[in-house]
Amino acid sequence: MQESLRRQRGNPPTPLELLVVVYVIGFIWEETQEIFGEGIKSYLRNMWNFIDFMRNSLYCLVFVLRAIAYF
């Protein structure tokens, strides 16, 4: 039973995946600093920031889905 459950949930995160999580946290921190530095109105005027926001959102979504699948 335990082996079957483990196979359904997949493997735990690898060290490389944990490194990617740290990298993504750096991206999110950078964008947060930019929002507080420029102000939200100025931040939203730049279309590249929407791309950055979507990238960070997708990274977080993948992380949450992976965590849900594992636990």
Beta strands, then each sheet from edge to edge (+ up, - down):
end
